[in-house]
Amino acid sequence: MSRKQLIEHPEDLKTRVPLTIICGFLGAGKSTLLKRILTERHGYRIAVIMNEFGDTADIEAKTINVSSEDDPTAEKSEEVLELANGCLCCSIKDSGAAAIEKLMERKGAFDHILLETTGLADPGPIAAMFWKNEEYGMGLGNDIALDGVICVVDAVFGLKQLQEEYSVDGIGESVRQIAGSDVIILNKVDLADEPVILSVENAIHDINSAARIHRTVRGQLDLKHIMGISAYTAVPQLDEHIKHSHHDHDLDHTDPEHDHDHNAHQTHYEARGISSLQVVCPVLSQTQLEALDEWIRSVLWENRLPDDTQSTELQVLRCKGLFCLEGGDQYVLQGVRSMYEMVKVVKDADLGVPDMGKLVFIGKGLDERVRTSLQKYLQS
Ligand SMILES: Nc1nc2c(ncn2[C@@H]2O[C@H](COP(=O)(O)OP(=O)(O)OP(=O)(O)O)[C@@H](O)[C@H]2O)c(=O)[nH]1
């Protein structure tokens, strides 16, 4: 696995506890994964925040009451269990933020937080809440750094769920979950045949070409794939993602033989109204950087192309990018819904600077007009 290159941040990330959001399709195996994390010996000190204890209530554990005198309701809404393997388990019955605030009183007792969302939750707004949100800067934002969003998908029913599910505005929650995730755990592969697994992997890739997919049985995977991934603070490995073909499902191998580009011709993916659009970004001048910034503001904040007078349906749920400025500075684009940042990468002599950058947008209405608009904007 290649070394992560951190982007320059004003805050010192080291003092903040990384948080991973776990979402997933109903019954896909979130609880199974979390139960495993809470009971197996893996050496990590993880605080797991669950919606309800459910099955894990019977885990042999010491209940610690974290209620305080000035907050008598806390006793009813949150509790923290200290588990034999060094992890903490905390339930959310009311407000997720309150549970996390309570947990942070025990800062130092854990190195990572896993936050489970309900089966129908859209991870986007939750991720946005924890990711560089100025409004939260004085609160949780100082203590917590968003590490990544993980989605557990059912290998047997995943495709059916994607095809059937629609919400009021036409985007099913399962599609939103995949669109907003950095890593996909394709679980229950023991119950599905290879063609079924491949078709669900293809559908996932069609929605979110930038997410890594790991096949699992009962959530068995090395936790390094879901924790410490720095999806919002490391340089996105876009080249690597783009190079993986549909059949190339074992994304962990580093065999250079497998690094040939199967999908060079295929840069636009579509499924259920949400798609990924990958745009090659040339080396930018300062003026072009400003133009890119302006273009992104229009797309993310006003849901329209800056040169589009008609109101066309456009909604970006997630964007990532890596590009280069004249003079050699490398920049990373990271965006969750309307929030985004473009940050200079810390210089690292060991890493070659690519001539061409890449921008990936995941969302609705991302057709070729979007690519043309961006390319034209950068030329003007
Ligand atoms: N065969 C098989 N069964 C699995 C696997 N993972 C989970 N299960 C079973 O699938 C069922 C649902 O798993 P859960 O972990 O409860 O799923 P969940 O996503 O937490 O469910 P909700 O919270 O209700 O959305 C349970 O009976 C699990 O034992 C797997 O990889 N293979």
The ligand as an SDF file (V2000), in Angstrom:
LIG
                    3D

 32 34  0  0  0  0  0  0  0  0999 V2000
  -24.0340  -15.7300    5.7820 N   0  0  0  0  0  0  0  0  0  0  0  0
  -23.7420  -14.5330    6.2480 C   0  0  0  0  0  0  0  0  0  0  0  0
  -24.5620  -13.9420    7.1320 N   0  0  0  0  0  0  0  0  0  0  0  0
  -24.2380  -12.7140    7.5980 C   0  0  0  0  0  0  0  0  0  0  0  0
  -23.0450  -12.0560    7.1950 C   0  0  0  0  0  0  0  0  0  0  0  0
  -22.9930  -10.8690    7.8340 N   0  0  0  0  0  0  0  0  0  0  0  0
  -24.0940  -10.7650    8.6030 C   0  0  0  0  0  0  0  0  0  0  0  0
  -24.8600  -11.8890    8.4750 N   0  0  0  0  0  0  0  0  0  0  0  0
  -26.1630  -12.1470    9.1080 C   0  0  0  0  0  0  0  0  0  0  0  0
  -27.1060  -11.2410    8.5210 O   0  0  0  0  0  0  0  0  0  0  0  0
  -28.0550  -10.7910    9.4780 C   0  0  0  0  0  0  0  0  0  0  0  0
  -28.0770   -9.2640    9.5350 C   0  0  0  0  0  0  0  0  0  0  0  0
  -26.8260   -8.8220   10.0110 O   0  0  0  0  0  0  0  0  0  0  0  0
  -26.6910   -7.5150   10.9400 P   0  0  0  0  0  0  0  0  0  0  0  0
  -25.2590   -7.3730   11.2880 O   0  0  0  0  0  0  0  0  0  0  0  0
  -27.6750   -7.5300   12.0430 O   0  0  0  0  0  0  0  0  0  0  0  0
  -27.1030   -6.3860    9.8970 O   0  0  0  0  0  0  0  0  0  0  0  0
  -27.3110   -4.8150   10.1540 P   0  0  0  0  0  0  0  0  0  0  0  0
  -26.7930   -4.1080    8.9630 O   0  0  0  0  0  0  0  0  0  0  0  0
  -26.7430   -4.4230   11.4650 O   0  0  0  0  0  0  0  0  0  0  0  0
  -28.8790   -4.7460   10.2430 O   0  0  0  0  0  0  0  0  0  0  0  0
  -29.7920   -3.4710   10.5940 P   0  0  0  0  0  0  0  0  0  0  0  0
  -29.1140   -2.7630   11.7360 O   0  0  0  0  0  0  0  0  0  0  0  0
  -31.0830   -4.0890   10.9750 O   0  0  0  0  0  0  0  0  0  0  0  0
  -29.8700   -2.6670    9.3720 O   0  0  0  0  0  0  0  0  0  0  0  0
  -27.6320  -11.4510   10.7930 C   0  0  0  0  0  0  0  0  0  0  0  0
  -28.4210  -12.5940   10.9400 O   0  0  0  0  0  0  0  0  0  0  0  0
  -26.1810  -11.8250   10.5830 C   0  0  0  0  0  0  0  0  0  0  0  0
  -25.7780  -12.9420   11.3600 O   0  0  0  0  0  0  0  0  0  0  0  0
  -22.1970  -12.7110    6.2370 C   0  0  0  0  0  0  0  0  0  0  0  0
  -21.1740  -12.2060    5.7650 O   0  0  0  0  0  0  0  0  0  0  0  0
  -22.6090  -13.9380    5.7970 N   0  0  0  0  0  0  0  0  0  0  0  0
  1  2  1  0
  2  3  2  0
  2 32  1  0
  3  4  1  0
  4  5  2  0
  4  8  1  0
  5  6  1  0
  5 30  1  0
  6  7  2  0
  7  8  1  0
  8  9  1  0
  9 10  1  0
  9 28  1  0
 10 11  1  0
 11 12  1  0
 11 26  1  0
 12 13  1  0
 13 14  1  0
 14 15  2  0
 14 16  1  0
 14 17  1  0
 17 18  1  0
 18 19  2  0
 18 20  1  0
 18 21  1  0
 21 22  1  0
 22 23  2  0
 22 24  1  0
 22 25  1  0
 26 27  1  0
 26 28  1  0
 28 29  1  0
 30 31  2  0
 30 32  1  0
M  END
$$$$
